[in-house]
Amino acid sequence: MTGKTHAALGILVGLGLMHIDPSFDKYTVFSGSIIGSLLPDLDTKKSTMSQILPAYSRIVDFGTKHRGATHKILPFILFAVFAQSNYLPLLCLGLGSLSHWLIDAITRKIGATCGSNSEQVIYYCINLFSFVLFCGFWIDAQEIISAINNIK
């Protein structure tokens, strides 16, 4: 998967978290879930995250292969640490990383490759789900505002 597909899935994860609890800090939720969705690809020099953090990428890339430890261990460690600490940034990083692992596993099963037409379909489906979730969140917010305005 390309960085844009993983980032789109991170946005969807963030929207899901904001839908569950609108009191969460939106900057923490979205930055954490997007970074988490890109973080596992730090093990390859071509990835979006490696372009942002080249020094860290060289350290992680040294002696590892793509879809190695960062894809198999990192998401579960981040999620397990969150489960113990109940700390919002780790929740977002963990769920973002799990989304990366999940979409990679699904696309490998169906034979979708990086940049293929199949990936484009997945990318547009993720964006459609994000749009629907965003609209649902916005409508809920509008109903709350309307209810508050109607209080006499």
Stockholm file with secondary structure:
# STOCKHOLM 1.0

chainA/1-152         MTGKTHAALGILVGLGLMHIDPSFDKYTVFSGSIIGSLLPDLDTKKSTMSQILPAYSRIVDFGTKHRGATHKILPFILFAVFAQSNYLPLLCLGLGSLSHWLIDAITRKIGATCGSNSEQVIYYCINLFSFVLFCGFWIDAQEIISAINNIK
#=GR chainA/1-152 SS CCHHHHHHHHHHHHHHHHHHCTTSCHHHHHHHHHHHHHGGGGGSTTSHHHHHSHHHHHHHHTTCCTTSHHHHTHHHHHHHHHHHHCCHHHHHHHHHHHHHHHHHHHHHHHTCCTTSHHHHHHHHHHHHHHHHHHHHHHHHHHHHHHHHHTCC
#=GC SS_cons         CCHHHHHHHHHHHHHHHHHHCTTSCHHHHHHHHHHHHHGGGGGSTTSHHHHHSHHHHHHHHTTCCTTSHHHHTHHHHHHHHHHHHCCHHHHHHHHHHHHHHHHHHHHHHHTCCTTSHHHHHHHHHHHHHHHHHHHHHHHHHHHHHHHHHTCC
//
